[in-house]
Amino acid sequence: MSYEFLRQYWWCLIALLGGLLVALMFVQGGNAHLGNRSLNDTQRRMILNATGRKWELTFTTLVTFGGAFFASFPLFYSTSFGGAYWVWVLLLISFVFQAVAYEFQHKKGNLLGEKGFRIALMVNGILAPFLVGTAVGTFFTGSDFTVDKLAITDPSGPVISTWGNGWHGLEALGDYHAVLLGCTLMVLATILGSLYILHCVDDTEIHGSMRRSVKGLAGPFLLFFLFWTAILLVRPGYAVSDAGAVSMERFKYLHNLLQMPVVLVMLLAGVALVLVGIWKGAFTKSRNGFWFTAPGTVLVVMSVFFLAGFNGTAYYPSKTDLQSSLTLANSSSSYFTLKVMSYVSLLIPFVVAYIAFAWRAMDRKDITPEEIDGTMDKY
C-alpha cells in the first residue's frame, strides 16, 4: 500500500461517509413536516416516531464523518473546524436541541413545552442540511485562510492555520454558489424525509400529504441542483501540479468529470436513481421511492467529493493564498497512521451489517395510529 493509495483510499471512505450522512438526513427532512397543519396530532406523532427511530444513526454518522476527517486529514480538521467554527457550532447546537426535543417534548412539565420542542426539530430539519451543503460548497468556492506549517516551531504562537476574517465560516453565506448547494441539500433532505415517511407510516392522509410534498419540491430541487452543477462545470478550479503548486485552471471541474469516466457514470447513475425515487413518490402509488433516492444520493455526493479531491485538485482551496490550499498530499496523516487505520476500516462491513439488521427490525411493521395511541414505547 503506497502513501498515495492510502490517501485516496481514505478520501473514498470520507466521500462514502459524506454520502451516507446526506442520505440519512431524511430524519431532518421528515421533521420539517411537523408543522403541517393539515395533519392532526396523532399523525404528527406518527411522523415524529418514524424519524425518532433513526435520528441516532444520522448523528453517529456525522460524528464518524468528522472523526474520519480528523484522523486521515488533520490539517483540514484544524483549518475548517478551528477556523470556520461558527458553522460547525451552529450545526452541533441544532443536533443537541434535536436530541433533547425527541426525549422531552412529551414529558410533563418540560421547559419549552411541546410546541417549543417541535419548533426546535423543524429548525434542525432546515438548518442542518443547509449548513452541511454550504460547508461542502466551499470545497469549490474556496475559503479565507492561510496555512504556515513552520509556525508550529514558534513557541509564542504555534498556530498553523489562520482564518482571515472574523466571520469564521459564516462568510460562506455571502457566496451564492455555496448557498445554492446548501439550498439543494435542504430541499433534498425534505424530499428524502417525505419518501421515508411514505414508506414506513400506514396512514392514507399522511401518504397523500407526502406525495404532494415530493411533487411540490421536485421542481425547486432540480432548479437548485442544475443551476449549481452548471456553474460548477464552467467555473475555474484549483489545480495542483506534480510539484504541489496550486494554480487556477479554467473549467477544472468539467475536466475532472471528463477525465474520470467512473465518476461521470457514478454521477449520472446517482441522478437517475434520485429522479426515479422522486417520480415513484410523486406520481405513482409505490411507497418504495426512498430506496431509489437514498442510494442515488450517496452516489451523487461521493462523485462531488471525488471531483473536489481527485485528479490533481485542491479539495479545500484558499482564496487568500493559493499555496495554502489543502490537497490530499499536503494535509494527510502520516503513512503509518493511514496504514494502521486502513486495517481498522476492515471492520466497517460488520458495522454496516449490524445497522442493516437493526434497521430491518425497527421497520418490520409500519407505524399505525393504533400503535401511537396504545403503546408507551414512543416519542
C-alpha positions as a Markdown table, in Angstrom:
| # | Residue | x | y | z |
|---|---|---|---|---|
| 1 | Met | 0.0 | 0.0 | 0.0 |
| 2 | Ser | 1.7 | 3.2 | -1.2 |
| 3 | Tyr | 1.2 | 6.5 | 0.6 |
| 4 | Glu | -0.7 | 7.8 | -2.4 |
| 5 | Phe | -3.0 | 4.8 | -2.4 |
| 6 | Leu | -3.8 | 5.3 | 1.3 |
| 7 | Arg | -4.6 | 8.9 | 0.8 |
| 8 | Gln | -7.0 | 8.1 | -2.0 |
| 9 | Tyr | -8.5 | 5.2 | 0.0 |
| 10 | Trp | -9.3 | 7.4 | 2.9 |
| 11 | Trp | -10.7 | 10.1 | 0.7 |
| 12 | Cys | -13.1 | 7.4 | -0.8 |
| 13 | Leu | -14.2 | 6.4 | 2.8 |
| 14 | Ile | -14.8 | 10.1 | 3.7 |
| 15 | Ala | -16.8 | 10.5 | 0.5 |
| 16 | Leu | -18.8 | 7.4 | 1.4 |
| 17 | Leu | -19.5 | 8.7 | 4.9 |
| 18 | Gly | -20.5 | 12.1 | 3.5 |
| 19 | Gly | -22.9 | 10.4 | 1.1 |
| 20 | Leu | -24.4 | 8.3 | 3.9 |
| 21 | Leu | -24.7 | 11.4 | 6.1 |
| 22 | Val | -26.7 | 13.3 | 3.4 |
| 23 | Ala | -28.9 | 10.3 | 2.7 |
| 24 | Leu | -29.6 | 9.8 | 6.5 |
| 25 | Met | -30.7 | 13.5 | 6.7 |
| 26 | Phe | -34.1 | 12.2 | 5.8 |
| 27 | Val | -34.6 | 12.4 | 9.6 |
| 28 | Gln | -34.1 | 16.2 | 9.4 |
| 29 | Gly | -36.3 | 16.4 | 6.3 |
| 30 | Gly | -39.0 | 14.4 | 7.9 |
| 31 | Asn | -39.1 | 16.7 | 10.9 |
| 32 | Ala | -39.8 | 19.7 | 8.6 |
| 33 | His | -43.3 | 18.2 | 8.2 |
| 34 | Leu | -44.1 | 18.5 | 11.9 |
| 35 | Gly | -45.6 | 22.0 | 11.2 |
| 36 | Asn | -48.0 | 20.6 | 8.7 |
| 37 | Arg | -51.4 | 22.0 | 9.8 |
| 38 | Ser | -53.4 | 19.6 | 7.6 |
| 39 | Leu | -52.3 | 16.7 | 9.9 |
| 40 | Asn | -53.8 | 16.1 | 13.3 |
| 41 | Asp | -51.7 | 15.5 | 16.5 |
| 42 | Thr | -51.7 | 11.7 | 16.1 |
| 43 | Gln | -50.4 | 11.9 | 12.6 |
| 44 | Arg | -47.7 | 14.3 | 13.6 |
| 45 | Arg | -46.7 | 11.9 | 16.4 |
| 46 | Met | -46.5 | 9.1 | 13.7 |
| 47 | Ile | -44.1 | 11.3 | 11.7 |
| 48 | Leu | -42.1 | 12.0 | 14.9 |
| 49 | Asn | -41.8 | 8.3 | 15.7 |
| 50 | Ala | -40.8 | 7.5 | 12.1 |
| 51 | Thr | -37.8 | 9.9 | 12.3 |
| 52 | Gly | -37.2 | 9.3 | 16.0 |
| 53 | Arg | -36.2 | 5.7 | 15.5 |
| 54 | Lys | -33.4 | 6.7 | 13.2 |
| 55 | Trp | -32.0 | 10.1 | 14.5 |
| 56 | Glu | -29.1 | 8.4 | 16.3 |
| 57 | Leu | -27.9 | 7.0 | 13.0 |
| 58 | Thr | -27.6 | 10.4 | 11.5 |
| 59 | Phe | -25.9 | 11.9 | 14.5 |
| 60 | Thr | -23.5 | 9.0 | 14.8 |
| 61 | Thr | -22.6 | 9.3 | 11.1 |
| 62 | Leu | -22.0 | 13.0 | 11.5 |
| 63 | Val | -19.6 | 12.3 | 14.4 |
| 64 | Thr | -17.9 | 9.5 | 12.4 |
| 65 | Phe | -17.5 | 11.7 | 9.4 |
| 66 | Gly | -15.8 | 14.4 | 11.5 |
| 67 | Gly | -13.6 | 11.8 | 13.2 |
| 68 | Ala | -12.5 | 10.2 | 10.0 |
| 69 | Phe | -11.6 | 13.6 | 8.6 |
| 70 | Phe | -9.6 | 14.4 | 11.7 |
| 71 | Ala | -7.7 | 11.1 | 11.7 |
| 72 | Ser | -6.9 | 11.0 | 8.0 |
| 73 | Phe | -6.6 | 14.7 | 7.0 |
| 74 | Pro | -5.9 | 16.5 | 10.3 |
| 75 | Leu | -4.9 | 19.7 | 8.6 |
| 76 | Phe | -8.4 | 20.1 | 7.2 |
| 77 | Tyr | -9.8 | 19.4 | 10.6 |
| 78 | Ser | -7.7 | 22.1 | 12.3 |
| 79 | Thr | -8.3 | 24.6 | 9.4 |
| 80 | Ser | -12.0 | 24.2 | 9.0 |
| 81 | Phe | -13.2 | 23.1 | 12.4 |
| 82 | Gly | -10.8 | 25.5 | 14.1 |
| 83 | Gly | -11.3 | 28.5 | 11.7 |
| 84 | Ala | -14.9 | 28.2 | 10.3 |
| 85 | Tyr | -16.1 | 27.1 | 13.7 |
| 86 | Trp | -19.4 | 29.0 | 13.7 |
| 87 | Val | -20.8 | 26.8 | 11.0 |
| 88 | Trp | -19.9 | 23.6 | 13.0 |
| 89 | Val | -21.0 | 25.1 | 16.3 |
| 90 | Leu | -24.5 | 26.0 | 14.9 |
| 91 | Leu | -24.7 | 22.5 | 13.4 |
| 92 | Leu | -23.9 | 20.8 | 16.6 |
| 93 | Ile | -26.2 | 23.0 | 18.6 |
| 94 | Ser | -29.1 | 22.2 | 16.3 |
| 95 | Phe | -28.4 | 18.5 | 16.7 |
| 96 | Val | -28.2 | 18.8 | 20.5 |
| 97 | Phe | -31.7 | 20.5 | 20.5 |
| 98 | Gln | -32.9 | 17.7 | 18.3 |
| 99 | Ala | -31.8 | 15.0 | 20.8 |
| 100 | Val | -33.3 | 16.9 | 23.7 |
| 101 | Ala | -36.6 | 17.6 | 21.8 |
| 102 | Tyr | -37.1 | 13.9 | 21.0 |
| 103 | Glu | -36.7 | 12.8 | 24.6 |
| 104 | Phe | -38.5 | 15.7 | 26.4 |
| 105 | Gln | -41.2 | 17.2 | 24.3 |
| 106 | His | -43.9 | 15.0 | 25.7 |
| 107 | Lys | -42.6 | 14.9 | 29.2 |
| 108 | Lys | -44.8 | 16.6 | 31.7 |
| 109 | Gly | -43.5 | 20.0 | 32.9 |
| 110 | Asn | -40.9 | 20.3 | 30.2 |
| 111 | Leu | -39.2 | 23.7 | 29.9 |
| 112 | Leu | -40.2 | 24.7 | 26.4 |
| 113 | Gly | -43.4 | 22.9 | 26.0 |
| 114 | Glu | -44.4 | 20.6 | 23.2 |
| 115 | Lys | -44.6 | 23.4 | 20.6 |
| 116 | Gly | -41.2 | 24.8 | 21.5 |
| 117 | Phe | -39.5 | 21.4 | 21.1 |
| 118 | Arg | -41.3 | 20.8 | 17.8 |
| 119 | Ile | -40.0 | 24.1 | 16.5 |
| 120 | Ala | -36.5 | 23.0 | 17.5 |
| 121 | Leu | -36.9 | 19.9 | 15.5 |
| 122 | Met | -38.2 | 21.8 | 12.5 |
| 123 | Val | -35.3 | 24.3 | 12.8 |
| 124 | Asn | -32.8 | 21.4 | 12.8 |
| 125 | Gly | -34.6 | 19.9 | 9.8 |
| 126 | Ile | -34.0 | 23.1 | 7.8 |
| 127 | Leu | -30.7 | 24.4 | 9.3 |
| 128 | Ala | -28.6 | 21.2 | 9.4 |
| 129 | Pro | -28.7 | 20.1 | 5.8 |
| 130 | Phe | -28.4 | 23.8 | 4.7 |
| 131 | Leu | -25.2 | 24.3 | 6.8 |
| 132 | Val | -23.7 | 20.9 | 5.6 |
| 133 | Gly | -24.4 | 21.8 | 2.0 |
| 134 | Thr | -23.0 | 25.3 | 2.3 |
| 135 | Ala | -19.8 | 24.0 | 4.0 |
| 136 | Val | -19.3 | 21.4 | 1.3 |
| 137 | Gly | -19.8 | 24.2 | -1.2 |
| 138 | Thr | -16.7 | 25.9 | 0.0 |
| 139 | Phe | -14.7 | 22.9 | -1.4 |
| 140 | Phe | -15.3 | 24.6 | -4.7 |
| 141 | Thr | -15.6 | 28.3 | -3.9 |
| 142 | Gly | -12.7 | 28.5 | -1.5 |
| 143 | Ser | -12.3 | 30.0 | 2.0 |
| 144 | Asp | -10.4 | 32.8 | 3.6 |
| 145 | Phe | -7.5 | 31.1 | 5.4 |
| 146 | Thr | -3.7 | 30.7 | 5.3 |
| 147 | Val | -1.5 | 27.8 | 6.3 |
| 148 | Asp | 2.0 | 28.0 | 7.6 |
| 149 | Lys | 3.4 | 24.7 | 8.8 |
| 150 | Leu | 6.6 | 26.3 | 10.1 |
| 151 | Ala | 4.6 | 28.2 | 12.6 |
| 152 | Ile | 4.4 | 25.0 | 14.7 |
| 153 | Thr | 8.0 | 25.8 | 15.8 |
| 154 | Asp | 7.1 | 29.2 | 17.1 |
| 155 | Pro | 6.7 | 28.9 | 20.9 |
| 156 | Ser | 4.8 | 32.2 | 21.2 |
| 157 | Gly | 2.1 | 31.1 | 18.8 |
| 158 | Pro | 2.3 | 27.6 | 17.3 |
| 159 | Val | -0.8 | 28.1 | 15.1 |
| 160 | Ile | -0.6 | 26.5 | 11.7 |
| 161 | Ser | -3.9 | 27.7 | 10.2 |
| 162 | Thr | -5.2 | 31.2 | 10.5 |
| 163 | Trp | -8.6 | 32.4 | 9.4 |
| 164 | Gly | -8.6 | 35.7 | 7.6 |
| 165 | Asn | -11.8 | 37.3 | 8.9 |
| 166 | Gly | -14.0 | 37.5 | 12.0 |
| 167 | Trp | -16.9 | 35.7 | 10.4 |
| 168 | His | -15.2 | 32.3 | 10.9 |
| 169 | Gly | -17.1 | 30.4 | 8.3 |
| 170 | Leu | -20.3 | 32.4 | 8.1 |
| 171 | Glu | -18.9 | 34.4 | 5.2 |
| 172 | Ala | -19.8 | 31.4 | 3.0 |
| 173 | Leu | -23.4 | 32.6 | 3.3 |
| 174 | Gly | -22.4 | 35.5 | 1.1 |
| 175 | Asp | -21.2 | 33.2 | -1.7 |
| 176 | Tyr | -24.2 | 32.3 | -3.9 |
| 177 | His | -22.6 | 29.2 | -5.3 |
| 178 | Ala | -22.1 | 27.7 | -1.8 |
| 179 | Val | -25.5 | 28.8 | -0.7 |
| 180 | Leu | -27.0 | 27.1 | -3.8 |
| 181 | Leu | -25.6 | 23.7 | -2.7 |
| 182 | Gly | -26.9 | 24.4 | 0.8 |
| 183 | Cys | -30.4 | 25.0 | -0.6 |
| 184 | Thr | -30.1 | 21.9 | -2.8 |
| 185 | Leu | -29.4 | 19.7 | 0.2 |
| 186 | Met | -32.1 | 21.3 | 2.3 |
| 187 | Val | -34.7 | 20.5 | -0.3 |
| 188 | Leu | -33.3 | 17.1 | -1.0 |
| 189 | Ala | -33.4 | 16.2 | 2.7 |
| 190 | Thr | -37.1 | 17.2 | 2.9 |
| 191 | Ile | -37.8 | 15.0 | -0.2 |
| 192 | Leu | -36.0 | 12.1 | 1.4 |
| 193 | Gly | -38.0 | 12.6 | 4.6 |
| 194 | Ser | -41.2 | 12.6 | 2.7 |
| 195 | Leu | -40.3 | 9.4 | 0.9 |
| 196 | Tyr | -39.2 | 7.7 | 4.1 |
| 197 | Ile | -42.4 | 8.6 | 5.9 |
| 198 | Leu | -44.4 | 7.4 | 2.9 |
| 199 | His | -42.5 | 4.1 | 3.2 |
| 200 | Cys | -42.9 | 3.4 | 6.9 |
| 201 | Val | -46.1 | 5.1 | 8.0 |
| 202 | Asp | -49.5 | 3.4 | 7.4 |
| 203 | Asp | -51.9 | 6.3 | 7.0 |
| 204 | Thr | -53.8 | 7.4 | 3.9 |
| 205 | Glu | -53.9 | 11.1 | 4.7 |
| 206 | Ile | -50.1 | 11.2 | 5.5 |
| 207 | His | -49.4 | 9.3 | 2.2 |
| 208 | Gly | -51.3 | 12.0 | 0.3 |
| 209 | Ser | -49.5 | 14.8 | 2.1 |
| 210 | Met | -46.1 | 13.3 | 1.5 |
| 211 | Arg | -46.8 | 12.7 | -2.2 |
| 212 | Arg | -47.9 | 16.4 | -2.5 |
| 213 | Ser | -44.7 | 17.4 | -0.8 |
| 214 | Val | -42.5 | 15.4 | -3.1 |
| 215 | Lys | -44.4 | 16.8 | -6.1 |
| 216 | Gly | -44.1 | 20.4 | -4.9 |
| 217 | Leu | -40.4 | 20.1 | -4.0 |
| 218 | Ala | -39.2 | 18.3 | -7.1 |
| 219 | Gly | -39.1 | 21.5 | -9.2 |
| 220 | Pro | -37.1 | 23.6 | -6.7 |
| 221 | Phe | -34.7 | 20.7 | -6.2 |
| 222 | Leu | -34.0 | 20.3 | -9.9 |
| 223 | Leu | -33.6 | 24.1 | -10.3 |
| 224 | Phe | -31.1 | 24.4 | -7.4 |
| 225 | Phe | -29.2 | 21.3 | -8.4 |
| 226 | Leu | -28.9 | 22.0 | -12.1 |
| 227 | Phe | -28.0 | 25.7 | -11.5 |
| 228 | Trp | -25.3 | 24.6 | -9.0 |
| 229 | Thr | -23.9 | 22.0 | -11.4 |
| 230 | Ala | -23.9 | 24.3 | -14.4 |
| 231 | Ile | -21.9 | 26.9 | -12.5 |
| 232 | Leu | -19.5 | 24.3 | -11.2 |
| 233 | Leu | -18.7 | 23.0 | -14.6 |
| 234 | Val | -17.9 | 26.4 | -16.1 |
| 235 | Arg | -16.1 | 28.0 | -13.1 |
| 236 | Pro | -12.3 | 27.9 | -12.8 |
| 237 | Gly | -10.9 | 25.4 | -10.3 |
| 238 | Tyr | -7.9 | 24.9 | -8.2 |
| 239 | Ala | -5.4 | 22.6 | -10.0 |
| 240 | Val | -2.4 | 21.0 | -8.3 |
| 241 | Ser | 0.8 | 20.3 | -10.2 |
| 242 | Asp | 3.1 | 17.3 | -9.7 |
| 243 | Ala | 5.3 | 19.5 | -7.6 |
| 244 | Gly | 2.4 | 20.5 | -5.4 |
| 245 | Ala | 1.9 | 24.1 | -6.6 |
| 246 | Val | -1.7 | 25.3 | -6.8 |
| 247 | Ser | -2.9 | 27.4 | -9.7 |
| 248 | Met | -6.2 | 28.3 | -11.3 |
| 249 | Glu | -7.5 | 26.3 | -14.2 |
| 250 | Arg | -10.4 | 27.2 | -16.4 |
| 251 | Phe | -13.2 | 24.5 | -16.5 |
| 252 | Lys | -11.2 | 22.4 | -14.0 |
| 253 | Tyr | -14.2 | 20.5 | -12.6 |
| 254 | Leu | -15.5 | 19.9 | -16.1 |
| 255 | His | -12.1 | 18.5 | -17.0 |
| 256 | Asn | -12.2 | 16.3 | -13.8 |
| 257 | Leu | -15.6 | 14.9 | -14.8 |
| 258 | Leu | -14.5 | 14.1 | -18.4 |
| 259 | Gln | -11.1 | 12.7 | -17.3 |
| 260 | Met | -12.6 | 10.4 | -14.7 |
| 261 | Pro | -15.3 | 8.4 | -16.5 |
| 262 | Val | -16.1 | 6.3 | -13.5 |
| 263 | Val | -17.0 | 9.4 | -11.6 |
| 264 | Leu | -19.2 | 10.6 | -14.5 |
| 265 | Val | -21.0 | 7.3 | -14.5 |
| 266 | Met | -21.5 | 7.5 | -10.7 |
| 267 | Leu | -22.9 | 11.0 | -11.0 |
| 268 | Leu | -25.3 | 10.1 | -13.9 |
| 269 | Ala | -26.4 | 6.9 | -12.2 |
| 270 | Gly | -27.0 | 8.7 | -8.9 |
| 271 | Val | -29.0 | 11.4 | -10.5 |
| 272 | Ala | -31.1 | 8.8 | -12.3 |
| 273 | Leu | -31.8 | 7.0 | -9.1 |
| 274 | Val | -32.8 | 10.2 | -7.3 |
| 275 | Leu | -35.2 | 11.1 | -10.1 |
| 276 | Val | -36.7 | 7.6 | -10.2 |
| 277 | Gly | -37.4 | 7.8 | -6.5 |
| 278 | Ile | -39.0 | 11.2 | -6.8 |
| 279 | Trp | -41.1 | 10.0 | -9.7 |
| 280 | Lys | -42.3 | 7.0 | -7.8 |
| 281 | Gly | -43.1 | 9.0 | -4.7 |
| 282 | Ala | -44.9 | 11.8 | -6.5 |
| 283 | Phe | -46.6 | 10.2 | -9.5 |
| 284 | Thr | -47.2 | 6.5 | -8.7 |
| 285 | Lys | -48.8 | 4.5 | -5.9 |
| 286 | Ser | -45.4 | 3.0 | -5.0 |
| 287 | Arg | -44.2 | 3.5 | -1.4 |
| 288 | Asn | -40.6 | 2.4 | -2.2 |
| 289 | Gly | -39.2 | 5.6 | -3.8 |
| 290 | Phe | -36.9 | 6.1 | -0.8 |
| 291 | Trp | -34.9 | 3.0 | -1.7 |
| 292 | Phe | -34.1 | 4.6 | -5.1 |
| 293 | Thr | -33.5 | 8.2 | -3.9 |
| 294 | Ala | -31.3 | 7.4 | -0.9 |
| 295 | Pro | -28.7 | 5.2 | -2.8 |
| 296 | Gly | -28.8 | 7.8 | -5.6 |
| 297 | Thr | -28.0 | 10.5 | -3.1 |
| 298 | Val | -25.0 | 8.5 | -1.8 |
| 299 | Leu | -23.6 | 8.2 | -5.3 |
| 300 | Val | -24.1 | 11.8 | -6.2 |
| 301 | Val | -22.4 | 13.1 | -3.0 |
| 302 | Met | -19.5 | 10.7 | -3.5 |
| 303 | Ser | -19.0 | 11.9 | -7.0 |
| 304 | Val | -19.0 | 15.5 | -5.8 |
| 305 | Phe | -16.2 | 14.6 | -3.3 |
| 306 | Phe | -14.2 | 12.9 | -6.0 |
| 307 | Leu | -14.5 | 16.0 | -8.2 |
| 308 | Ala | -13.2 | 18.1 | -5.3 |
| 309 | Gly | -10.3 | 15.9 | -4.3 |
| 310 | Phe | -9.1 | 13.7 | -7.1 |
| 311 | Asn | -7.3 | 14.3 | -10.5 |
| 312 | Gly | -4.8 | 16.9 | -9.1 |
| 313 | Thr | -7.4 | 19.2 | -7.4 |
| 314 | Ala | -7.2 | 21.1 | -4.1 |
| 315 | Tyr | -10.2 | 19.9 | -2.2 |
| 316 | Tyr | -10.2 | 22.9 | 0.3 |
| 317 | Pro | -8.9 | 25.9 | -1.6 |
| 318 | Ser | -7.7 | 29.1 | 0.0 |
| 319 | Lys | -8.9 | 32.4 | -1.7 |
| 320 | Thr | -6.3 | 34.3 | 0.4 |
| 321 | Asp | -3.2 | 32.3 | -0.6 |
| 322 | Leu | -3.4 | 29.7 | -3.3 |
| 323 | Gln | -0.4 | 27.8 | -2.0 |
| 324 | Ser | -2.2 | 27.4 | 1.4 |
| 325 | Ser | -4.9 | 25.4 | -0.3 |
| 326 | Leu | -5.3 | 21.9 | 1.1 |
| 327 | Thr | -4.7 | 18.8 | -1.1 |
| 328 | Leu | -4.7 | 15.1 | -0.4 |
| 329 | Ala | -0.9 | 15.2 | -0.4 |
| 330 | Asn | -0.2 | 18.2 | 1.9 |
| 331 | Ser | -3.0 | 17.6 | 4.5 |
| 332 | Ser | -3.0 | 13.9 | 5.3 |
| 333 | Ser | -1.8 | 12.0 | 8.3 |
| 334 | Ser | 1.5 | 10.0 | 8.3 |
| 335 | Tyr | 1.9 | 6.9 | 6.3 |
| 336 | Phe | 1.9 | 4.8 | 9.5 |
| 337 | Thr | -1.3 | 6.3 | 10.8 |
| 338 | Leu | -3.2 | 5.8 | 7.5 |
| 339 | Lys | -1.9 | 2.3 | 7.2 |
| 340 | Val | -3.0 | 1.3 | 10.7 |
| 341 | Met | -6.4 | 2.9 | 10.3 |
| 342 | Ser | -6.9 | 1.1 | 7.0 |
| 343 | Tyr | -6.7 | -2.2 | 8.8 |
| 344 | Val | -9.3 | -0.9 | 11.3 |
| 345 | Ser | -11.5 | 0.1 | 8.5 |
| 346 | Leu | -11.9 | -3.6 | 7.5 |
| 347 | Leu | -14.4 | -3.8 | 10.4 |
| 348 | Ile | -16.8 | -1.4 | 8.5 |
| 349 | Pro | -18.7 | -4.1 | 6.7 |
| 350 | Phe | -19.6 | -5.8 | 10.0 |
| 351 | Val | -20.8 | -2.5 | 11.4 |
| 352 | Val | -22.9 | -1.9 | 8.3 |
| 353 | Ala | -24.4 | -5.4 | 8.5 |
| 354 | Tyr | -25.4 | -4.7 | 12.2 |
| 355 | Ile | -27.0 | -1.4 | 11.2 |
| 356 | Ala | -28.9 | -3.1 | 8.4 |
| 357 | Phe | -30.1 | -5.8 | 10.8 |
| 358 | Ala | -31.3 | -3.2 | 13.4 |
| 359 | Trp | -32.9 | -1.1 | 10.6 |
| 360 | Arg | -34.9 | -4.0 | 9.3 |
| 361 | Ala | -36.0 | -5.0 | 12.8 |
| 362 | Met | -37.3 | -1.4 | 13.5 |
| 363 | Asp | -39.1 | -1.1 | 10.2 |
| 364 | Arg | -40.6 | -4.6 | 10.1 |
| 365 | Lys | -44.0 | -3.1 | 10.8 |
| 366 | Asp | -45.5 | 0.1 | 9.6 |
| 367 | Ile | -46.3 | 2.8 | 12.1 |
| 368 | Thr | -50.1 | 3.0 | 12.7 |
| 369 | Pro | -52.4 | 5.3 | 14.6 |
| 370 | Glu | -53.2 | 2.3 | 16.9 |
| 371 | Glu | -49.5 | 2.0 | 17.8 |
| 372 | Ile | -49.2 | 5.7 | 18.7 |
| 373 | Asp | -52.4 | 5.6 | 20.8 |
| 374 | Gly | -51.7 | 2.3 | 22.6 |
| 375 | Thr | -48.0 | 1.8 | 23.3 |
| 376 | Met | -45.8 | 3.5 | 25.9 |
| 377 | Asp | -42.7 | 3.0 | 23.9 |
| 378 | Lys | -42.9 | 6.1 | 21.7 |
| 379 | Tyr | -41.7 | 9.6 | 21.3 |
